[in-house]
Amino acid sequence: MKKKFLVLIEKDGTNFSAYSPDLQGCIATGKSIEKTIQEMRSAMEFHLEGMIENNDNIPVPRSLNSYLLETDEIAPDNIITTIDTEVPELAPA
């Protein structure tokens, strides 16, 4: 099953860094925006696999509008996107 998670990308010196407000602790970096998105997709899939292994609840992705109402952390030069991420199904017990 795929879910679309909000991702913020920030310029950080010569690199870019990305995080998803819905997946706390899930981050990635890259030399370009494209590489950062690729790395973030992999990080998100790995993060979600770990959550499932730990029997954690998978968060429902928030919309950009709901996130904007909750935060003032977004800088004018941030890049905001979504990443379709494969969410593994729970394995039968």
C-alpha positions in Angstrom: 0.0 0.0 0.0 1.3 3.5 -0.8 0.9 6.6 1.3 1.9 10.1 0.4 3.9 11.9 3.1 4.7 15.5 3.3 8.5 16.2 3.1 10.4 19.5 3.6 13.7 20.0 2.0 16.2 22.6 3.2 19.4 23.9 1.7 22.2 23.3 4.2 25.5 24.7 3.0 26.5 22.6 -0.1 23.9 19.8 0.7 20.2 19.5 1.0 18.5 17.8 4.0 14.9 16.5 4.2 12.5 15.4 6.8 8.9 14.4 7.1 6.9 16.0 10.0 4.8 12.8 10.2 7.7 10.5 10.6 9.7 11.8 13.5 13.4 11.1 13.3 13.3 10.1 9.6 15.8 12.3 7.7 18.0 12.2 4.7 20.6 14.3 2.9 21.9 14.6 -0.6 24.1 16.8 -2.9 21.1 17.6 -5.1 17.3 17.9 -4.6 16.8 14.8 -6.7 19.3 12.8 -4.7 17.8 14.0 -1.5 14.3 12.9 -2.6 15.7 9.5 -3.6 17.5 9.1 -0.2 14.4 10.3 1.7 12.2 7.8 -0.1 14.6 5.0 1.0 14.8 6.4 4.5 11.0 6.6 4.8 10.5 3.0 3.6 13.2 1.8 6.1 11.7 3.8 8.9 8.2 2.5 8.2 9.5 -1.1 8.1 11.0 -0.6 11.5 7.7 0.9 12.8 5.9 -2.2 11.6 8.4 -4.6 13.1 8.0 -2.7 16.5 4.2 -2.8 16.2 4.1 1.0 16.1 1.1 2.7 14.6 1.7 4.1 11.1 0.8 7.8 11.2 -1.9 9.1 8.8 -0.1 11.6 6.6 -1.2 15.2 7.2 -2.0 17.6 4.4 0.2 20.6 3.8 -2.6 22.9 4.9 -3.0 21.2 8.3 0.8 21.3 8.8 1.0 25.0 7.9 -1.7 25.7 10.6 0.4 23.9 13.2 3.8 25.3 12.6 5.9 28.4 11.9 9.0 26.4 11.1 8.9 26.7 7.3 11.4 29.1 5.9 10.7 30.9 2.6 13.4 29.0 0.8 12.3 25.5 2.0 11.1 23.2 -0.7 7.9 21.4 0.1 6.9 18.2 -1.6 5.3 14.9 -1.0 6.8 11.4 -1.5 4.8 8.4 -2.4 6.1 5.7 -0.1 5.5 2.0 0.0 4.1 1.0 3.4 4.7 -2.7 4.0 1.7 -4.8 5.1 1.7 -6.5 8.5 3.0 -10.0 8.1 0.5 -12.7 9.3 1.4 -14.0 12.8 
